[in-house]
Amino acid sequence: MSILKGIKLAMDGRILGRPGSGIATYAAQLREAQLSLQPDASLIVDDDCAMHFRPDGIIAMSKRSWTARFCNGQPALRQSNNGRNGLYAPDVYRLAAARFRRHFRMTCLRPTVAETSGRRHLVHWSLPLPVRVDGWVNIYTVHDVIPITHPELTPMDAERHGKLLDIVMRQADHIVTVSDHARHEIIRVTGYPADRVTNCGVAIRPAEGGAPLPLDLRQKGYFLYVGSGEKRKNLDRIVKAYSVSGLDVPLVLVGDHHQYIDRNPNIFCLPHQPAVVINSLIRHALALVFPSLVEGFGLPVAEAMVAGTAVLTADQGALAEVAGQAALLVDPEDVDAIANGLRRLFFDEALRQHYEQAGPLQVSKFSQASFAKRIETLYAAFVC
């Protein structure tokens, strides 16, 4: 008999409709894990994120309706009538964000779903949202505290993010994170009790990718960077190191990185691509180049390793933890070290093949099954 029998298991549906980011990927993994534990696990949805959950689509609200909901301290969380095990609270995510911005307060949902076994239901929020369900077990995933530890490297507001974490962690039953490094930093920065923060990792699986390569690229004939242009991603040093390396094999940058087009004739910039194209680019690259300055996990590194692609990444923090000895680790602040790493991966075929073979073994511990098992073990501590 399932340990979750007799309770309702739920998560937020806010980010699932916005794929493309690492956090959205994590939310999809969490959704799959919950469904493997309880096939009728619910999503908490509202008008903004639930067009495919509500047959009438998104509801337009009048100013009067919005004001009434904003002033109402406890919106109701009720069972959706669409037959998809959804839980619905009118406009809750926009409401919670507005209330937090104005008053730095948590929005508390009043559940109308009755307990059936004397045990509390459980909701796992896939990121630190300023919302909770009264009377339920509320677990939050905090991916990192980078806006607080490295405010100069991210566009996020450090003060606001700190206040958000403060109100979330004061009302959370438990915090989940994605790496031992992130866990250590969360505890160090917030002072949150160590026994209330658990690293459950993430889930990585080989991605399907049958799309043809763009730009007439050749298999194993280019270096690849995939990601945003935030300062912490270290793109300036990557581009400078590539130029210093003297190599003429193309460097392909995927994302909004057009400012680098004129730096070197062998640098190619692609706008954001569909997942199937990115998967092909990763699988067929000579190596993924990802010596980021700081990460909570470093999903592109794990995705390249599971695809059997060699990786050059940072020798510190979460990236070194995820890569282990199965990637070429360099000092991310040393341009010459990055350039030398590029040359080694290009000229030393045996070294590159070693990392291609070691990568999938290293990230095998991040399987969907093992992720679901870690989540189940954590939930059991609250429902048993």
Rosetta blueprint (number, residue, H / E / L):
1 M L
2 S L
3 I L
4 L L
5 K L
6 G L
7 I L
8 K L
9 L E
10 A E
11 M E
12 D E
13 G L
14 R L
15 I L
16 L L
17 G L
18 R L
19 P L
20 G L
21 S L
22 G H
23 I H
24 A H
25 T H
26 Y H
27 A H
28 A H
29 Q H
30 L H
31 R H
32 E H
33 A H
34 Q H
35 L H
36 S H
37 L H
38 Q L
39 P L
40 D L
41 A L
42 S E
43 L E
44 I E
45 V E
46 D L
47 D L
48 D L
49 C L
50 A L
51 M L
52 H L
53 F L
54 R L
55 P L
56 D L
57 G L
58 I L
59 I L
60 A L
61 M L
62 S L
63 K H
64 R H
65 S H
66 W H
67 T H
68 A H
69 R H
70 F H
71 C H
72 N L
73 G L
74 Q L
75 P L
76 A E
77 L E
78 R E
79 Q E
80 S L
81 N L
82 N L
83 G L
84 R L
85 N L
86 G E
87 L E
88 Y E
89 A L
90 P L
91 D L
92 V H
93 Y H
94 R H
95 L H
96 A H
97 A H
98 A H
99 R H
100 F H
101 R H
102 R H
103 H H
104 F L
105 R L
106 M L
107 T E
108 C E
109 L E
110 R E
111 P E
112 T L
113 V L
114 A L
115 E L
116 T L
117 S L
118 G L
119 R L
120 R L
121 H L
122 L E
123 V E
124 H E
125 W E
126 S L
127 L L
128 P L
129 L L
130 P L
131 V E
132 R E
133 V E
134 D L
135 G L
136 W L
137 V E
138 N E
139 I E
140 Y E
141 T E
142 V L
143 H L
144 D L
145 V L
146 I H
147 P H
148 I H
149 T H
150 H L
151 P H
152 E H
153 L H
154 T L
155 P L
156 M L
157 D L
158 A H
159 E H
160 R H
161 H H
162 G H
163 K H
164 L H
165 L H
166 D H
167 I H
168 V H
169 M H
170 R H
171 Q H
172 A L
173 D L
174 H E
175 I E
176 V E
177 T E
178 V L
179 S L
180 D H
181 H H
182 A H
183 R H
184 H H
185 E H
186 I H
187 I H
188 R H
189 V H
190 T H
191 G L
192 Y L
193 P L
194 A H
195 D H
196 R H
197 V E
198 T E
199 N E
200 C L
201 G L
202 V L
203 A L
204 I L
205 R L
206 P L
207 A L
208 E L
209 G L
210 G L
211 A L
212 P L
213 L L
214 P H
215 L H
216 D H
217 L L
218 R L
219 Q L
220 K L
221 G L
222 Y L
223 F E
224 L E
225 Y E
226 V E
227 G L
228 S L
229 G L
230 E L
231 K H
232 R H
233 K H
234 N L
235 L H
236 D H
237 R H
238 I H
239 V H
240 K H
241 A H
242 Y H
243 S H
244 V H
245 S H
246 G L
247 L L
248 D L
249 V L
250 P L
251 L E
252 V E
253 L E
254 V E
255 G L
256 D L
257 H L
258 H H
259 Q H
260 Y H
261 I H
262 D H
263 R H
264 N L
265 P L
266 N L
267 I E
268 F E
269 C E
270 L E
271 P L
272 H L
273 Q L
274 P L
275 A H
276 V H
277 V H
278 I H
279 N H
280 S H
281 L H
282 I H
283 R H
284 H H
285 A L
286 L L
287 A E
288 L E
289 V E
290 F E
291 P L
292 S L
293 L L
294 V L
295 E L
296 G L
297 F L
298 G L
299 L H
300 P H
301 V H
302 A H
303 E H
304 A H
305 M H
306 V H
307 A L
308 G L
309 T L
310 A L
311 V E
312 L E
313 T E
314 A E
315 D L
316 Q L
317 G H
318 A H
319 L H
320 A H
321 E H
322 V H
323 A H
324 G L
325 Q L
326 A L
327 A L
328 L E
329 L E
330 V E
331 D L
332 P L
333 E L
334 D L
335 V H
336 D H
337 A H
338 I H
339 A H
340 N H
341 G H
342 L H
343 R H
344 R H
345 L H
346 F H
347 F H
348 D L
349 E H
350 A H
351 L H
352 R H
353 Q H
354 H H
355 Y H
356 E H
357 Q H
358 A H
359 G H
360 P H
361 L H
362 Q H
363 V H
364 S H
365 K H
366 F H
367 S L
368 Q H
369 A H
370 S H
371 F H
372 A H
373 K H
374 R H
375 I H
376 E H
377 T H
378 L H
379 Y H
380 A H
381 A H
382 F H
383 V H
384 C L
